[in-house]
Amino acid sequence: MINYQGENFTETEFYGREILEAIQLTNKFPTPKKVLLDMLEEMIHEQLDLIDKEELNNYIHAKKYVQTLTEDEVKNLCFEVKN
């Protein structure tokens, strides 16, 4: 759980925007874990100097979150953030 401005969110809810953006850029659905991690890494490097530190940290933490998941959990995550 992530507490943000007094509200509790799951990691999927909190990092869903970043994860969905990475999924859409891969053109693969559901996106395999390795492909999703590679895309998140690419996005982090591309945006390093373009976005503020807090937003960049969201991409970094989203990647770390995806790393903790199994391949089946990533598949479920893809469907969850898409919906």
N, CA, C and O atoms as a CHARMM CRD file, in Angstrom:
* protein
*
  332
    1    1 MET  N      0.83000  -1.19000   0.00000 PROA 1      0.00000
    2    1 MET  CA     0.00000   0.00000   0.00000 PROA 1      0.00000
    3    1 MET  C      0.87400   1.25300   0.00000 PROA 1      0.00000
    4    1 MET  O      1.91500   1.31200   0.65400 PROA 1      0.00000
    5    2 ILE  N      0.43000   2.21700  -0.72900 PROA 2      0.00000
    6    2 ILE  CA     1.10800   3.50300  -0.80100 PROA 2      0.00000
    7    2 ILE  C      0.13700   4.55600  -0.28300 PROA 2      0.00000
    8    2 ILE  O     -0.99600   4.65100  -0.75500 PROA 2      0.00000
    9    3 ASN  N      0.58100   5.33800   0.68200 PROA 3      0.00000
   10    3 ASN  CA    -0.23800   6.42600   1.19800 PROA 3      0.00000
   11    3 ASN  C      0.20100   7.69800   0.49500 PROA 3      0.00000
   12    3 ASN  O      1.35700   8.10800   0.59800 PROA 3      0.00000
   13    4 TYR  N     -0.71900   8.31400  -0.21500 PROA 4      0.00000
   14    4 TYR  CA    -0.43300   9.54000  -0.95000 PROA 4      0.00000
   15    4 TYR  C     -1.53200  10.54300  -0.64600 PROA 4      0.00000
   16    4 TYR  O     -2.70500  10.31100  -0.94000 PROA 4      0.00000
   17    5 GLN  N     -1.14200  11.64300  -0.06100 PROA 5      0.00000
   18    5 GLN  CA    -2.06600  12.71500   0.30200 PROA 5      0.00000
   19    5 GLN  C     -3.24900  12.18600   1.11200 PROA 5      0.00000
   20    5 GLN  O     -4.40000  12.56000   0.88400 PROA 5      0.00000
   21    6 GLY  N     -2.93300  11.30600   2.06400 PROA 6      0.00000
   22    6 GLY  CA    -3.94400  10.79800   2.97500 PROA 6      0.00000
   23    6 GLY  C     -4.79400   9.66400   2.44300 PROA 6      0.00000
   24    6 GLY  O     -5.67700   9.17600   3.14900 PROA 6      0.00000
   25    7 GLU  N     -4.55200   9.23300   1.21700 PROA 7      0.00000
   26    7 GLU  CA    -5.30600   8.13100   0.64200 PROA 7      0.00000
   27    7 GLU  C     -4.37900   6.94100   0.42800 PROA 7      0.00000
   28    7 GLU  O     -3.19700   7.11400   0.13000 PROA 7      0.00000
   29    8 ASN  N     -4.91800   5.73300   0.57900 PROA 8      0.00000
   30    8 ASN  CA    -4.14300   4.51700   0.36100 PROA 8      0.00000
   31    8 ASN  C     -4.40900   3.96100  -1.02500 PROA 8      0.00000
   32    8 ASN  O     -5.55400   3.87100  -1.46700 PROA 8      0.00000
   33    9 PHE  N     -3.33300   3.59000  -1.70400 PROA 9      0.00000
   34    9 PHE  CA    -3.41400   3.02600  -3.04000 PROA 9      0.00000
   35    9 PHE  C     -2.58900   1.74600  -3.08800 PROA 9      0.00000
   36    9 PHE  O     -1.58400   1.62400  -2.38700 PROA 9      0.00000
   37   10 THR  N     -3.01600   0.78900  -3.91700 PROA 10     0.00000
   38   10 THR  CA    -2.15700  -0.35800  -4.19900 PROA 10     0.00000
   39   10 THR  C     -1.08200   0.12700  -5.16600 PROA 10     0.00000
   40   10 THR  O     -1.22000   1.19200  -5.76700 PROA 10     0.00000
   41   11 GLU  N     -0.03200  -0.63700  -5.31200 PROA 11     0.00000
   42   11 GLU  CA     1.02100  -0.27000  -6.26400 PROA 11     0.00000
   43   11 GLU  C      0.45800  -0.20500  -7.68200 PROA 11     0.00000
   44   11 GLU  O      0.83800   0.66100  -8.46900 PROA 11     0.00000
   45   12 THR  N     -0.44100  -1.11800  -7.99900 PROA 12     0.00000
   46   12 THR  CA    -1.04700  -1.12200  -9.33000 PROA 12     0.00000
   47   12 THR  C     -1.84400   0.15300  -9.56800 PROA 12     0.00000
   48   12 THR  O     -1.75400   0.74800 -10.64300 PROA 12     0.00000
   49   13 GLU  N     -2.61000   0.57200  -8.59300 PROA 13     0.00000
   50   13 GLU  CA    -3.37900   1.81000  -8.73100 PROA 13     0.00000
   51   13 GLU  C     -2.44700   3.01900  -8.84100 PROA 13     0.00000
   52   13 GLU  O     -2.67200   3.90500  -9.66600 PROA 13     0.00000
   53   14 PHE  N     -1.41800   3.05400  -8.02200 PROA 14     0.00000
   54   14 PHE  CA    -0.55100   4.22800  -7.95900 PROA 14     0.00000
   55   14 PHE  C      0.34200   4.35200  -9.19100 PROA 14     0.00000
   56   14 PHE  O      0.53400   5.45200  -9.70800 PROA 14     0.00000
   57   15 TYR  N      0.88700   3.23600  -9.66400 PROA 15     0.00000
   58   15 TYR  CA     1.80300   3.26600 -10.80900 PROA 15     0.00000
   59   15 TYR  C      1.13900   2.83700 -12.10600 PROA 15     0.00000
   60   15 TYR  O      1.82500   2.62100 -13.10500 PROA 15     0.00000
   61   16 GLY  N     -0.17600   2.70800 -12.11100 PROA 16     0.00000
   62   16 GLY  CA    -0.90600   2.24700 -13.28600 PROA 16     0.00000
   63   16 GLY  C     -0.70000   3.08900 -14.51700 PROA 16     0.00000
   64   16 GLY  O     -0.60200   2.55100 -15.61900 PROA 16     0.00000
   65   17 ARG  N     -0.63200   4.39900 -14.36000 PROA 17     0.00000
   66   17 ARG  CA    -0.45700   5.28900 -15.51900 PROA 17     0.00000
   67   17 ARG  C      0.87700   5.03100 -16.20600 PROA 17     0.00000
   68   17 ARG  O      0.94200   4.93300 -17.43100 PROA 17     0.00000
   69   18 GLU  N      1.94100   4.92000 -15.41500 PROA 18     0.00000
   70   18 GLU  CA     3.26500   4.67900 -15.97300 PROA 18     0.00000
   71   18 GLU  C      3.33700   3.30300 -16.63700 PROA 18     0.00000
   72   18 GLU  O      3.91600   3.14800 -17.71200 PROA 18     0.00000
   73   19 ILE  N      2.74500   2.31400 -15.98300 PROA 19     0.00000
   74   19 ILE  CA     2.75600   0.95900 -16.52300 PROA 19     0.00000
   75   19 ILE  C      1.93200   0.88700 -17.80800 PROA 19     0.00000
   76   19 ILE  O      2.36100   0.26800 -18.78200 PROA 19     0.00000
   77   20 LEU  N      0.76500   1.50700 -17.82000 PROA 20     0.00000
   78   20 LEU  CA    -0.07300   1.50900 -19.02100 PROA 20     0.00000
   79   20 LEU  C      0.63700   2.20600 -20.18000 PROA 20     0.00000
   80   20 LEU  O      0.55900   1.74900 -21.32000 PROA 20     0.00000
   81   21 GLU  N      1.31500   3.29100 -19.89800 PROA 21     0.00000
   82   21 GLU  CA     2.06500   3.99600 -20.93700 PROA 21     0.00000
   83   21 GLU  C      3.13000   3.07900 -21.54800 PROA 21     0.00000
   84   21 GLU  O      3.30200   3.05000 -22.76600 PROA 21     0.00000
   85   22 ALA  N      3.83300   2.34100 -20.70900 PROA 22     0.00000
   86   22 ALA  CA     4.86200   1.41700 -21.19700 PROA 22     0.00000
   87   22 ALA  C      4.23100   0.29900 -22.02900 PROA 22     0.00000
   88   22 ALA  O      4.76600  -0.07900 -23.07100 PROA 22     0.00000
   89   23 ILE  N      3.10000  -0.22500 -21.57100 PROA 23     0.00000
   90   23 ILE  CA     2.40600  -1.28400 -22.30800 PROA 23     0.00000
   91   23 ILE  C      2.00500  -0.78300 -23.69800 PROA 23     0.00000
   92   23 ILE  O      2.20200  -1.48000 -24.69300 PROA 23     0.00000
   93   24 GLN  N      1.44900   0.41200 -23.76000 PROA 24     0.00000
   94   24 GLN  CA     0.99700   0.95700 -25.04200 PROA 24     0.00000
   95   24 GLN  C      2.16000   1.15900 -26.01000 PROA 24     0.00000
   96   24 GLN  O      1.99100   0.99800 -27.21800 PROA 24     0.00000
   97   25 LEU  N      3.32500   1.50700 -25.49700 PROA 25     0.00000
   98   25 LEU  CA     4.48100   1.72400 -26.36300 PROA 25     0.00000
   99   25 LEU  C      5.07700   0.42900 -26.90300 PROA 25     0.00000
  100   25 LEU  O      5.78700   0.44900 -27.90800 PROA 25     0.00000
  101   26 THR  N      4.79700  -0.69400 -26.25100 PROA 26     0.00000
  102   26 THR  CA     5.35500  -1.97000 -26.70900 PROA 26     0.00000
  103   26 THR  C      4.57900  -2.56700 -27.86900 PROA 26     0.00000
  104   26 THR  O      5.12600  -3.37100 -28.62400 PROA 26     0.00000
  105   27 ASN  N      3.33100  -2.19500 -28.02600 PROA 27     0.00000
  106   27 ASN  CA     2.45300  -2.77400 -29.05000 PROA 27     0.00000
  107   27 ASN  C      2.27400  -4.28200 -28.86400 PROA 27     0.00000
  108   27 ASN  O      2.00100  -5.00300 -29.82400 PROA 27     0.00000
  109   28 LYS  N      2.43000  -4.75600 -27.61900 PROA 28     0.00000
  110   28 LYS  CA     2.20400  -6.16700 -27.30400 PROA 28     0.00000
  111   28 LYS  C      1.26500  -6.23500 -26.11200 PROA 28     0.00000
  112   28 LYS  O      1.48000  -5.57500 -25.09500 PROA 28     0.00000
  113   29 PHE  N      0.23200  -7.03400 -26.25000 PROA 29     0.00000
  114   29 PHE  CA    -0.70500  -7.16500 -25.14300 PROA 29     0.00000
  115   29 PHE  C     -1.18600  -8.59500 -25.03900 PROA 29     0.00000
  116   29 PHE  O     -1.62200  -9.15100 -26.04600 PROA 29     0.00000
  117   30 PRO  N     -1.13200  -9.21000 -23.89700 PROA 30     0.00000
  118   30 PRO  CA    -0.46800  -8.70000 -22.70100 PROA 30     0.00000
  119   30 PRO  C      1.04800  -8.66300 -22.92000 PROA 30     0.00000
  120   30 PRO  O      1.59700  -9.45800 -23.68400 PROA 30     0.00000
  121   31 THR  N      1.69000  -7.75700 -22.25900 PROA 31     0.00000
  122   31 THR  CA     3.11900  -7.52400 -22.45000 PROA 31     0.00000
  123   31 THR  C      3.93800  -8.45300 -21.56200 PROA 31     0.00000
  124   31 THR  O      3.71800  -8.49600 -20.35100 PROA 31     0.00000
  125   32 PRO  N      4.87700  -9.19600 -22.14000 PROA 32     0.00000
  126   32 PRO  CA     5.74300 -10.04200 -21.31100 PROA 32     0.00000
  127   32 PRO  C      6.55700  -9.19000 -20.32600 PROA 32     0.00000
  128   32 PRO  O      6.87700  -8.03400 -20.60200 PROA 32     0.00000
  129   33 LYS  N      6.87500  -9.77000 -19.20700 PROA 33     0.00000
  130   33 LYS  CA     7.57800  -9.05400 -18.13900 PROA 33     0.00000
  131   33 LYS  C      8.86700  -8.40500 -18.64200 PROA 33     0.00000
  132   33 LYS  O      9.10000  -7.22500 -18.38000 PROA 33     0.00000
  133   34 LYS  N      9.69700  -9.14400 -19.35100 PROA 34     0.00000
  134   34 LYS  CA    10.97500  -8.59900 -19.81300 PROA 34     0.00000
  135   34 LYS  C     10.76200  -7.40900 -20.74100 PROA 34     0.00000
  136   34 LYS  O     11.47500  -6.41100 -20.63900 PROA 34     0.00000
  137   35 VAL  N      9.80700  -7.50300 -21.62900 PROA 35     0.00000
  138   35 VAL  CA     9.51700  -6.42000 -22.56700 PROA 35     0.00000
  139   35 VAL  C      9.02300  -5.19000 -21.80100 PROA 35     0.00000
  140   35 VAL  O      9.42000  -4.06500 -22.10600 PROA 35     0.00000
  141   36 LEU  N      8.16500  -5.40200 -20.81700 PROA 36     0.00000
  142   36 LEU  CA     7.64800  -4.29600 -20.02100 PROA 36     0.00000
  143   36 LEU  C      8.76900  -3.62400 -19.22800 PROA 36     0.00000
  144   36 LEU  O      8.83300  -2.39700 -19.16200 PROA 36     0.00000
  145   37 LEU  N      9.64400  -4.41900 -18.63300 PROA 37     0.00000
  146   37 LEU  CA    10.77300  -3.85500 -17.88700 PROA 37     0.00000
  147   37 LEU  C     11.71500  -3.08200 -18.80700 PROA 37     0.00000
  148   37 LEU  O     12.19400  -2.00600 -18.44800 PROA 37     0.00000
  149   38 ASP  N     11.97900  -3.62900 -19.98700 PROA 38     0.00000
  150   38 ASP  CA    12.84500  -2.93700 -20.94800 PROA 38     0.00000
  151   38 ASP  C     12.24000  -1.60100 -21.36900 PROA 38     0.00000
  152   38 ASP  O     12.95100  -0.60400 -21.49000 PROA 38     0.00000
  153   39 MET  N     10.93400  -1.58300 -21.59100 PROA 39     0.00000
  154   39 MET  CA    10.27500  -0.34000 -22.00200 PROA 39     0.00000
  155   39 MET  C     10.30000   0.68500 -20.87400 PROA 39     0.00000
  156   39 MET  O     10.55200   1.86500 -21.12000 PROA 39     0.00000
  157   40 LEU  N     10.04500   0.25400 -19.64500 PROA 40     0.00000
  158   40 LEU  CA    10.10500   1.18600 -18.51600 PROA 40     0.00000
  159   40 LEU  C     11.51600   1.76100 -18.37400 PROA 40     0.00000
  160   40 LEU  O     11.67700   2.95300 -18.11200 PROA 40     0.00000
  161   41 GLU  N     12.52100   0.92800 -18.54500 PROA 41     0.00000
  162   41 GLU  CA    13.91800   1.39900 -18.48000 PROA 41     0.00000
  163   41 GLU  C     14.19200   2.41700 -19.57800 PROA 41     0.00000
  164   41 GLU  O     14.80900   3.45300 -19.33000 PROA 41     0.00000
  165   42 GLU  N     13.73900   2.12700 -20.77800 PROA 42     0.00000
  166   42 GLU  CA    13.92200   3.05000 -21.89900 PROA 42     0.00000
  167   42 GLU  C     13.22900   4.38300 -21.61500 PROA 42     0.00000
  168   42 GLU  O     13.78800   5.44600 -21.88500 PROA 42     0.00000
  169   43 MET  N     12.02200   4.32400 -21.07700 PROA 43     0.00000
  170   43 MET  CA    11.27200   5.53800 -20.76200 PROA 43     0.00000
  171   43 MET  C     11.99500   6.35900 -19.69900 PROA 43     0.00000
  172   43 MET  O     12.03300   7.58700 -19.78200 PROA 43     0.00000
  173   44 ILE  N     12.55900   5.69800 -18.71700 PROA 44     0.00000
  174   44 ILE  CA    13.29500   6.39600 -17.65500 PROA 44     0.00000
  175   44 ILE  C     14.46200   7.16200 -18.26600 PROA 44     0.00000
  176   44 ILE  O     14.65800   8.34000 -17.96600 PROA 44     0.00000
  177   45 HSD  N     15.23400   6.50000 -19.11900 PROA 45     0.00000
  178   45 HSD  CA    16.40000   7.14700 -19.72000 PROA 45     0.00000
  179   45 HSD  C     16.00700   8.26500 -20.68000 PROA 45     0.00000
  180   45 HSD  O     16.67200   9.30000 -20.72700 PROA 45     0.00000
  181   46 GLU  N     14.94700   8.07000 -21.43800 PROA 46     0.00000
  182   46 GLU  CA    14.50700   9.09600 -22.38300 PROA 46     0.00000
  183   46 GLU  C     13.99100  10.34200 -21.68200 PROA 46     0.00000
  184   46 GLU  O     14.13300  11.45000 -22.19800 PROA 46     0.00000
  185   47 GLN  N     13.39800  10.16800 -20.51700 PROA 47     0.00000
  186   47 GLN  CA    12.75300  11.29100 -19.83500 PROA 47     0.00000
  187   47 GLN  C     13.59800  11.87500 -18.70400 PROA 47     0.00000
  188   47 GLN  O     13.15800  12.78300 -17.99900 PROA 47     0.00000
  189   48 LEU  N     14.78900  11.36100 -18.53700 PROA 48     0.00000
  190   48 LEU  CA    15.64700  11.74200 -17.43100 PROA 48     0.00000
  191   48 LEU  C     15.74600  13.25100 -17.23300 PROA 48     0.00000
  192   48 LEU  O     15.64200  13.73700 -16.10700 PROA 48     0.00000
  193   49 ASP  N     15.94400  13.98100 -18.30100 PROA 49     0.00000
  194   49 ASP  CA    16.11200  15.43300 -18.20500 PROA 49     0.00000
  195   49 ASP  C     14.84900  16.21100 -18.57200 PROA 49     0.00000
  196   49 ASP  O     14.86400  17.44100 -18.59400 PROA 49     0.00000
  197   50 LEU  N     13.75900  15.50200 -18.85800 PROA 50     0.00000
  198   50 LEU  CA    12.56000  16.17500 -19.34500 PROA 50     0.00000
  199   50 LEU  C     11.46200  16.34700 -18.30100 PROA 50     0.00000
  200   50 LEU  O     10.62600  17.24200 -18.42400 PROA 50     0.00000
  201   51 ILE  N     11.45800  15.49900 -17.27900 PROA 51     0.00000
  202   51 ILE  CA    10.38000  15.55900 -16.28800 PROA 51     0.00000
  203   51 ILE  C     10.95800  15.80400 -14.90200 PROA 51     0.00000
  204   51 ILE  O     12.15000  15.60400 -14.66800 PROA 51     0.00000
  205   52 ASP  N     10.09300  16.24200 -13.98500 PROA 52     0.00000
  206   52 ASP  CA    10.57800  16.53800 -12.64000 PROA 52     0.00000
  207   52 ASP  C     10.92800  15.25500 -11.89000 PROA 52     0.00000
  208   52 ASP  O     10.54100  14.15600 -12.28700 PROA 52     0.00000
  209   53 LYS  N     11.66000  15.42100 -10.81100 PROA 53     0.00000
  210   53 LYS  CA    12.19800  14.28900 -10.06100 PROA 53     0.00000
  211   53 LYS  C     11.10000  13.37700  -9.51800 PROA 53     0.00000
  212   53 LYS  O     11.24600  12.15500  -9.54300 PROA 53     0.00000
  213   54 GLU  N     10.00500  13.95400  -9.02900 PROA 54     0.00000
  214   54 GLU  CA     8.92300  13.14400  -8.47000 PROA 54     0.00000
  215   54 GLU  C      8.30200  12.24000  -9.53500 PROA 54     0.00000
  216   54 GLU  O      8.05400  11.06000  -9.29100 PROA 54     0.00000
  217   55 GLU  N      8.05700  12.80500 -10.71200 PROA 55     0.00000
  218   55 GLU  CA     7.46500  12.01400 -11.79000 PROA 55     0.00000
  219   55 GLU  C      8.44700  10.94000 -12.27300 PROA 55     0.00000
  220   55 GLU  O      8.04100   9.81300 -12.55600 PROA 55     0.00000
  221   56 LEU  N      9.72200  11.28200 -12.36800 PROA 56     0.00000
  222   56 LEU  CA    10.73200  10.30600 -12.76200 PROA 56     0.00000
  223   56 LEU  C     10.79600   9.17100 -11.74400 PROA 56     0.00000
  224   56 LEU  O     10.93400   8.00600 -12.11900 PROA 56     0.00000
  225   57 ASN  N     10.69900   9.50300 -10.47100 PROA 57     0.00000
  226   57 ASN  CA    10.69500   8.48300  -9.41900 PROA 57     0.00000
  227   57 ASN  C      9.51600   7.53100  -9.56400 PROA 57     0.00000
  228   57 ASN  O      9.63500   6.34800  -9.24300 PROA 57     0.00000
  229   58 ASN  N      8.38600   8.02800 -10.04000 PROA 58     0.00000
  230   58 ASN  CA     7.23000   7.15400 -10.26000 PROA 58     0.00000
  231   58 ASN  C      7.54500   6.08500 -11.30900 PROA 58     0.00000
  232   58 ASN  O      7.14300   4.93200 -11.15800 PROA 58     0.00000
  233   59 TYR  N      8.25700   6.46000 -12.36300 PROA 59     0.00000
  234   59 TYR  CA     8.65700   5.47800 -13.37900 PROA 59     0.00000
  235   59 TYR  C      9.65400   4.47700 -12.80000 PROA 59     0.00000
  236   59 TYR  O      9.56900   3.28000 -13.07500 PROA 59     0.00000
  237   60 ILE  N     10.58400   4.96300 -12.01000 PROA 60     0.00000
  238   60 ILE  CA    11.58700   4.09400 -11.39300 PROA 60     0.00000
  239   60 ILE  C     10.91800   3.10500 -10.44000 PROA 60     0.00000
  240   60 ILE  O     11.22500   1.91300 -10.45800 PROA 60     0.00000
  241   61 HSD  N     10.00800   3.60300  -9.61100 PROA 61     0.00000
  242   61 HSD  CA     9.31000   2.73100  -8.66300 PROA 61     0.00000
  243   61 HSD  C      8.35300   1.77300  -9.37500 PROA 61     0.00000
  244   61 HSD  O      8.15900   0.64300  -8.92900 PROA 61     0.00000
  245   62 ALA  N      7.75900   2.22100 -10.47300 PROA 62     0.00000
  246   62 ALA  CA     6.89800   1.33100 -11.25700 PROA 62     0.00000
  247   62 ALA  C      7.72200   0.16500 -11.79500 PROA 62     0.00000
  248   62 ALA  O      7.26700  -0.97900 -11.77600 PROA 62     0.00000
  249   63 LYS  N      8.92200   0.44900 -12.27100 PROA 63     0.00000
  250   63 LYS  CA     9.80300  -0.61000 -12.76700 PROA 63     0.00000
  251   63 LYS  C     10.17500  -1.56300 -11.63200 PROA 63     0.00000
  252   63 LYS  O     10.14900  -2.78100 -11.81000 PROA 63     0.00000
  253   64 LYS  N     10.51700  -1.01800 -10.48300 PROA 64     0.00000
  254   64 LYS  CA    10.87300  -1.86000  -9.33400 PROA 64     0.00000
  255   64 LYS  C      9.69200  -2.73400  -8.92100 PROA 64     0.00000
  256   64 LYS  O      9.87600  -3.89400  -8.55100 PROA 64     0.00000
  257   65 TYR  N      8.49500  -2.18700  -8.98400 PROA 65     0.00000
  258   65 TYR  CA     7.29500  -2.95500  -8.65500 PROA 65     0.00000
  259   65 TYR  C      7.11600  -4.11600  -9.63900 PROA 65     0.00000
  260   65 TYR  O      6.87500  -5.25000  -9.22400 PROA 65     0.00000
  261   66 VAL  N      7.23100  -3.83900 -10.92600 PROA 66     0.00000
  262   66 VAL  CA     7.06500  -4.88100 -11.94200 PROA 66     0.00000
  263   66 VAL  C      8.12000  -5.97600 -11.74800 PROA 66     0.00000
  264   66 VAL  O      7.83300  -7.15100 -11.97300 PROA 66     0.00000
  265   67 GLN  N      9.32300  -5.60700 -11.33800 PROA 67     0.00000
  266   67 GLN  CA    10.38900  -6.58900 -11.10900 PROA 67     0.00000
  267   67 GLN  C     10.01000  -7.59800 -10.03400 PROA 67     0.00000
  268   67 GLN  O     10.48300  -8.73400 -10.06200 PROA 67     0.00000
  269   68 THR  N      9.16700  -7.20500  -9.09300 PROA 68     0.00000
  270   68 THR  CA     8.79100  -8.09900  -7.99500 PROA 68     0.00000
  271   68 THR  C      7.72800  -9.11300  -8.39600 PROA 68     0.00000
  272   68 THR  O      7.45100 -10.05000  -7.64600 PROA 68     0.00000
  273   69 LEU  N      7.13500  -8.93600  -9.56500 PROA 69     0.00000
  274   69 LEU  CA     6.02100  -9.77300  -9.99400 PROA 69     0.00000
  275   69 LEU  C      6.48100 -10.96400 -10.82200 PROA 69     0.00000
  276   69 LEU  O      7.52400 -10.92100 -11.47400 PROA 69     0.00000
  277   70 THR  N      5.69100 -12.02000 -10.78600 PROA 70     0.00000
  278   70 THR  CA     5.93400 -13.16600 -11.65300 PROA 70     0.00000
  279   70 THR  C      5.38100 -12.85300 -13.04200 PROA 70     0.00000
  280   70 THR  O      4.67700 -11.86000 -13.22900 PROA 70     0.00000
  281   71 GLU  N      5.70000 -13.69300 -13.99600 PROA 71     0.00000
  282   71 GLU  CA     5.19500 -13.50900 -15.36400 PROA 71     0.00000
  283   71 GLU  C      3.65700 -13.52800 -15.39000 PROA 71     0.00000
  284   71 GLU  O      3.04300 -12.71900 -16.08600 PROA 71     0.00000
  285   72 ASP  N      3.04100 -14.43700 -14.64400 PROA 72     0.00000
  286   72 ASP  CA     1.57100 -14.49200 -14.59300 PROA 72     0.00000
  287   72 ASP  C      0.99400 -13.23900 -13.94400 PROA 72     0.00000
  288   72 ASP  O     -0.04200 -12.73900 -14.38000 PROA 72     0.00000
  289   73 GLU  N      1.64500 -12.73400 -12.92000 PROA 73     0.00000
  290   73 GLU  CA     1.17300 -11.51300 -12.26200 PROA 73     0.00000
  291   73 GLU  C      1.29100 -10.31400 -13.19500 PROA 73     0.00000
  292   73 GLU  O      0.44100  -9.42400 -13.16800 PROA 73     0.00000
  293   74 VAL  N      2.33000 -10.28200 -14.01500 PROA 74     0.00000
  294   74 VAL  CA     2.48200  -9.19800 -14.99300 PROA 74     0.00000
  295   74 VAL  C      1.36200  -9.27500 -16.02600 PROA 74     0.00000
  296   74 VAL  O      0.81800  -8.24900 -16.43500 PROA 74     0.00000
  297   75 LYS  N      1.02500 -10.47300 -16.43900 PROA 75     0.00000
  298   75 LYS  CA    -0.08300 -10.63900 -17.39600 PROA 75     0.00000
  299   75 LYS  C     -1.37200 -10.08200 -16.79000 PROA 75     0.00000
  300   75 LYS  O     -2.09800  -9.34000 -17.45300 PROA 75     0.00000
  301   76 ASN  N     -1.65900 -10.43500 -15.54100 PROA 76     0.00000
  302   76 ASN  CA    -2.85300  -9.91400 -14.86000 PROA 76     0.00000
  303   76 ASN  C     -2.77600  -8.39600 -14.69700 PROA 76     0.00000
  304   76 ASN  O     -3.78000  -7.69700 -14.83000 PROA 76     0.00000
  305   77 LEU  N     -1.58200  -7.90000 -14.40800 PROA 77     0.00000
  306   77 LEU  CA    -1.37300  -6.45500 -14.26600 PROA 77     0.00000
  307   77 LEU  C     -1.72200  -5.73200 -15.56200 PROA 77     0.00000
  308   77 LEU  O     -2.34400  -4.67000 -15.53500 PROA 77     0.00000
  309   78 CYS  N     -1.32900  -6.29600 -16.67500 PROA 78     0.00000
  310   78 CYS  CA    -1.64200  -5.68400 -17.97800 PROA 78     0.00000
  311   78 CYS  C     -3.13500  -5.48800 -18.14800 PROA 78     0.00000
  312   78 CYS  O     -3.58800  -4.42000 -18.56000 PROA 78     0.00000
  313   79 PHE  N     -3.90500  -6.53000 -17.82700 PROA 79     0.00000
  314   79 PHE  CA    -5.35300  -6.43000 -17.96200 PROA 79     0.00000
  315   79 PHE  C     -5.93700  -5.44800 -16.95400 PROA 79     0.00000
  316   79 PHE  O     -6.86600  -4.70600 -17.27200 PROA 79     0.00000
  317   80 GLU  N     -5.39700  -5.44300 -15.74800 PROA 80     0.00000
  318   80 GLU  CA    -5.91700  -4.56200 -14.70800 PROA 80     0.00000
  319   80 GLU  C     -5.70600  -3.09100 -15.03700 PROA 80     0.00000
  320   80 GLU  O     -6.62800  -2.28900 -14.88800 PROA 80     0.00000
  321   81 VAL  N     -4.49300  -2.72000 -15.48800 PROA 81     0.00000
  322   81 VAL  CA    -4.25100  -1.30300 -15.78700 PROA 81     0.00000
  323   81 VAL  C     -4.96000  -0.86600 -17.04900 PROA 81     0.00000
  324   81 VAL  O     -5.30400   0.30600 -17.19700 PROA 81     0.00000
  325   82 LYS  N     -5.18400  -1.80900 -17.97100 PROA 82     0.00000
  326   82 LYS  CA    -5.91300  -1.45800 -19.20000 PROA 82     0.00000
  327   82 LYS  C     -7.36700  -1.13700 -18.88100 PROA 82     0.00000
  328   82 LYS  O     -7.96400  -0.24400 -19.48300 PROA 82     0.00000
  329   83 ASN  N     -7.93000  -1.87800 -17.92600 PROA 83     0.00000
  330   83 ASN  CA    -9.32800  -1.63600 -17.54500 PROA 83     0.00000
  331   83 ASN  C     -9.42000  -0.44400 -16.62900 PROA 83     0.00000
  332   83 ASN  O    -10.51400  -0.08000 -16.19800 PROA 83     0.00000
